[in-house]
Amino acid sequence: MNRKNNNVIQFTDAVYGQGFMIVLAPSHAEFRRIVKEKLNIQIEDASAKGQFCILPSLHKRQALAVIWSSDKQSSLVHEALHACSWVLRSRNICLTSEDAEEAYCYYLSYIWRTIKEKIKLAN
């Protein structure tokens, strides 16, 4: 079953070419159902308000950064920081200097702004 879901946001950033899938769902069970439907990947059950995971992408060679959040505020920004950190660390940009800190701040702002703009467009 392939239902239209306004609570799934996908984008690729233009700087690093990293693909993102954001799932806004009230429960982890719903998140798992959506990932199974969209990516045919089974996620283990967990109790949390959000989750960041790296999953194989169906259409690209590199991994897909997947964020699940049960809300559109604090849990979402929390998981966005995990995504930001993973993307930059996987490109050898570690948060160990002021210059790297600035890169993290800009990239987190980019991820957060993109998600919020896409939420607005979906509603």
C-alpha positions in Angstrom: 0.0 0.0 0.0 1.5 3.3 -1.1 -0.4 6.1 0.8 0.4 9.8 0.3 2.0 11.0 3.5 2.5 14.7 4.2 4.5 13.8 7.2 7.4 12.5 5.2 9.9 15.1 4.0 12.7 14.2 1.7 15.5 16.5 0.4 19.2 16.4 -0.6 21.5 19.1 0.5 23.4 20.9 -2.3 26.7 21.2 -0.4 27.4 17.6 0.6 24.9 15.8 -1.5 23.5 14.1 1.6 20.0 12.7 1.3 17.6 13.2 4.2 14.2 11.6 5.0 12.3 13.2 7.9 9.3 11.3 9.3 6.9 13.2 11.5 4.8 10.6 13.2 3.2 10.5 16.6 4.6 7.0 17.5 7.6 4.9 16.9 5.3 2.2 15.6 4.0 4.6 12.9 7.6 5.6 12.1 8.5 1.9 11.6 5.5 1.4 9.4 6.5 4.3 7.2 10.1 3.2 6.9 9.0 -0.3 6.0 6.6 1.0 3.4 9.0 3.5 1.8 12.4 1.8 2.1 11.4 -1.9 2.8 13.6 -1.8 5.9 12.5 -3.1 9.3 13.4 -0.9 12.3 13.6 -2.4 15.8 11.0 -1.2 18.3 12.1 1.5 20.7 10.5 3.8 23.1 11.5 7.4 22.5 10.2 10.7 21.1 12.6 10.8 18.2 15.4 8.9 16.5 18.2 9.5 14.0 19.4 6.6 12.0 21.5 5.9 8.9 19.7 3.6 6.4 20.6 2.4 2.9 19.1 4.6 0.2 17.0 2.9 -2.5 18.2 5.2 -5.3 21.7 6.4 -4.3 24.9 4.8 -3.3 25.4 6.7 -0.1 23.4 6.2 3.1 20.2 8.1 3.8 20.0 10.2 7.0 16.6 9.4 8.5 15.1 11.5 11.3 11.9 10.5 13.1 10.3 13.0 15.5 7.0 12.8 17.4 6.8 16.6 17.4 7.7 19.5 15.2 9.8 21.3 17.8 12.2 20.1 20.5 12.5 16.4 19.5 12.9 17.4 15.9 15.7 19.9 16.5 17.4 17.3 18.8 17.4 14.7 16.1 18.5 17.3 13.5 21.6 17.9 15.6 22.4 14.2 15.5 22.0 14.2 11.7 24.2 17.3 11.4 26.9 15.8 13.5 26.8 12.5 11.6 27.0 14.2 8.2 29.9 16.4 9.1 31.8 13.8 11.0 31.4 11.4 8.1 33.2 14.1 6.0 36.0 14.5 8.6 34.7 17.7 10.1 34.9 17.1 13.8 33.6 19.5 16.5 37.1 20.2 17.9 37.7 23.8 16.9 35.9 27.2 16.6 36.0 26.8 12.8 34.3 23.4 13.0 31.8 24.8 15.5 30.8 27.4 13.0 30.3 24.7 10.3 28.1 22.7 12.7 26.0 25.8 13.5 25.5 26.8 9.8 24.7 23.2 8.8 22.3 22.6 11.6 20.6 25.9 10.7 20.4 24.8 7.1 18.8 21.4 8.0 16.3 23.0 10.5 15.3 25.8 8.0 14.8 23.3 5.2 12.7 21.0 7.3 10.5 23.9 8.6 10.1 25.3 5.0 9.0 21.9 3.8 6.6 21.4 6.7 5.0 24.7 5.7 4.7 23.7 2.1 3.1 20.4 3.0 0.4 22.0 5.1 
